[in-house]
């Protein structure tokens, strides 16, 4: 019995629809780049973030490197990324991350006079950081003589690129019960930013550029799923992530440039010194060093990552060839 015309048309339409989906999926997610297929990967990252700046620290004088990290200020970074791999040894990654950064002079590891100066300063800060950037991933072990059919599952890599980040530092004041209230510091101009009396103190932007550099280790659980760990250090171009850089200013100038309520806050937040080295002191003289302009603020993350390859995945050249041969003819 011959199939009816409606049944035949229905089968043809179903076949054409199936072929269209296959073709669209294949070509929209795997473009041709030379003789290789460009691969796409999306994923998430999660792990601790660390601030290295003027506040807090450990033994000796303040430093802009790992020595001055206080584990009590550890916070968690969360991120998402999308990577394009035109070749198996290099990729271009677009990423977005969010984290908190903190610093507190009360956490300084007291061993001598250098640490006591910072404890006496008694400043603290916190800020939310939202960053976006583009980085290049390079896989040294994949550059030379790797058999495409036997690529290693474990792959070390290097990272470098450029990014932009937004921050807004806050400092705290304690009430009589020891409870902290946090205030945004940027509008208070605590180091005389933009004041005629302090021409060297320039206003700073809350949006800055950074240069992320680092490395990681990626392991392919399967052709489609991989997991890894990555350390990413950010070189920045500002010393004001913690709102501390230069010197103490004459608190009487705050009333000249700020409304009364803000001037009162600025007076209290600009100098929170306590009498450790000099018992009974309440404020530093104007012009006394407040921060260290020689060392720019930096931060870094150590994150666990999971990535998912998008588009068609072929485990061998035979599978790739078979997939090409089973596509619907182009005349359809």
ChimeraX attribute file (.defattr): number of C-alpha atoms within 10 A of each C-alpha:
attribute: neighborCount
match mode: 1-to-1
recipient: residues
	/A:1	3
	/A:2	5
	/A:3	8
	/A:4	8
	/A:5	9
	/A:6	9
	/A:7	10
	/A:8	12
	/A:9	12
	/A:10	11
	/A:11	12
	/A:12	12
	/A:13	12
	/A:14	12
	/A:15	13
	/A:16	14
	/A:17	12
	/A:18	12
	/A:19	18
	/A:20	15
	/A:21	10
	/A:22	14
	/A:23	14
	/A:24	11
	/A:25	13
	/A:26	16
	/A:27	12
	/A:28	10
	/A:29	14
	/A:30	18
	/A:31	15
	/A:32	11
	/A:33	12
	/A:34	9
	/A:35	7
	/A:36	13
	/A:37	16
	/A:38	18
	/A:39	22
	/A:40	22
	/A:41	20
	/A:42	18
	/A:43	18
	/A:44	19
	/A:45	22
	/A:46	20
	/A:47	19
	/A:48	17
	/A:49	24
	/A:50	25
	/A:51	29
	/A:52	27
	/A:53	29
	/A:54	30
	/A:55	30
	/A:56	27
	/A:57	30
	/A:58	21
	/A:59	17
	/A:60	17
	/A:61	13
	/A:62	22
	/A:63	18
	/A:64	19
	/A:65	15
	/A:66	14
	/A:67	13
	/A:68	22
	/A:69	23
	/A:70	22
	/A:71	10
	/A:72	10
	/A:73	18
	/A:74	18
	/A:75	16
	/A:76	16
	/A:77	22
	/A:78	19
	/A:79	19
	/A:80	18
	/A:81	20
	/A:82	18
	/A:83	22
	/A:84	18
	/A:85	19
	/A:86	18
	/A:87	16
	/A:88	17
	/A:89	17
	/A:90	20
	/A:91	21
	/A:92	18
	/A:93	20
	/A:94	18
	/A:95	20
	/A:96	19
	/A:97	18
	/A:98	18
	/A:99	21
	/A:100	20
	/A:101	24
	/A:102	25
	/A:103	27
	/A:104	22
	/A:105	23
	/A:106	18
	/A:107	20
	/A:108	24
	/A:109	18
	/A:110	17
	/A:111	11
	/A:112	11
	/A:113	13
	/A:114	14
	/A:115	20
	/A:116	20
	/A:117	18
	/A:118	28
	/A:119	25
	/A:120	19
	/A:121	21
	/A:122	20
	/A:123	25
	/A:124	24
	/A:125	24
	/A:126	24
	/A:127	19
	/A:128	14
	/A:129	18
	/A:130	18
	/A:131	19
	/A:132	19
	/A:133	19
	/A:134	20
	/A:135	20
	/A:136	19
	/A:137	23
	/A:138	20
	/A:139	19
	/A:140	13
	/A:141	15
	/A:142	19
	/A:143	12
	/A:144	8
	/A:145	7
	/A:146	13
	/A:147	9
	/A:148	12
	/A:149	10
	/A:150	9
	/A:151	13
	/A:152	13
	/A:153	12
	/A:154	14
	/A:155	18
	/A:156	18
	/A:157	19
	/A:158	19
	/A:159	22
	/A:160	17
	/A:161	18
	/A:162	16
	/A:163	20
	/A:164	17
	/A:165	18
	/A:166	17
	/A:167	21
	/A:168	20
	/A:169	23
	/A:170	21
	/A:171	22
	/A:172	19
	/A:173	16
	/A:174	10
	/A:175	9
	/A:176	6
	/A:177	6
	/A:178	8
	/A:179	9
	/A:180	12
	/A:181	11
	/A:182	13
	/A:183	18
	/A:184	15
	/A:185	20
	/A:186	21
	/A:187	13
	/A:188	22
	/A:189	23
	/A:190	26
	/A:191	28
	/A:192	25
	/A:193	18
	/A:194	15
	/A:195	17
	/A:196	11
	/A:197	12
	/A:198	13
	/A:199	10
	/A:200	13
	/A:201	18
	/A:202	13
	/A:203	15
	/A:204	16
	/A:205	12
	/A:206	14
	/A:207	14
	/A:208	16
	/A:209	18
	/A:210	21
	/A:211	18
	/A:212	22
	/A:213	18
	/A:214	18
	/A:215	18
	/A:216	20
	/A:217	17
	/A:218	20
	/A:219	17
	/A:220	18
	/A:221	11
	/A:222	12
	/A:223	12
	/A:224	15
	/A:225	16
	/A:226	19
	/A:227	19
	/A:228	18
	/A:229	18
	/A:230	21
	/A:231	19
	/A:232	20
	/A:233	21
	/A:234	21
	/A:235	18
	/A:236	19
	/A:237	14
	/A:238	21
	/A:239	21
	/A:240	23
	/A:241	32
	/A:242	30
	/A:243	28
	/A:244	24
	/A:245	23
	/A:246	21
	/A:247	22
	/A:248	21
	/A:249	24
	/A:250	17
	/A:251	21
	/A:252	11
	/A:253	15
	/A:254	23
	/A:255	15
	/A:256	11
	/A:257	16
	/A:258	16
	/A:259	11
	/A:260	12
	/A:261	9
	/A:262	16
	/A:263	21
	/A:264	16
	/A:265	17
	/A:266	22
	/A:267	20
	/A:268	16
	/A:269	20
	/A:270	25
	/A:271	20
	/A:272	17
	/A:273	19
	/A:274	17
	/A:275	14
	/A:276	14
	/A:277	12
	/A:278	10
	/A:279	9
	/A:280	9
	/A:281	12
	/A:282	12
	/A:283	17
	/A:284	18
	/A:285	13
	/A:286	12
	/A:287	12
	/A:288	11
	/A:289	14
	/A:290	21
	/A:291	23
	/A:292	19
	/A:293	16
	/A:294	11
	/A:295	17
	/A:296	18
	/A:297	26
	/A:298	20
	/A:299	22
	/A:300	21
	/A:301	23
	/A:302	21
	/A:303	22
	/A:304	19
	/A:305	21
	/A:306	21
	/A:307	23
	/A:308	18
	/A:309	19
	/A:310	14
	/A:311	18
	/A:312	16
	/A:313	13
	/A:314	15
	/A:315	12
	/A:316	12
	/A:317	11
	/A:318	10
	/A:319	12
	/A:320	13
	/A:321	11
	/A:322	12
	/A:323	13
	/A:324	11
	/A:325	10
	/A:326	9
	/A:327	13
	/A:328	15
	/A:329	8
	/A:330	7
	/A:331	4
	/A:332	8
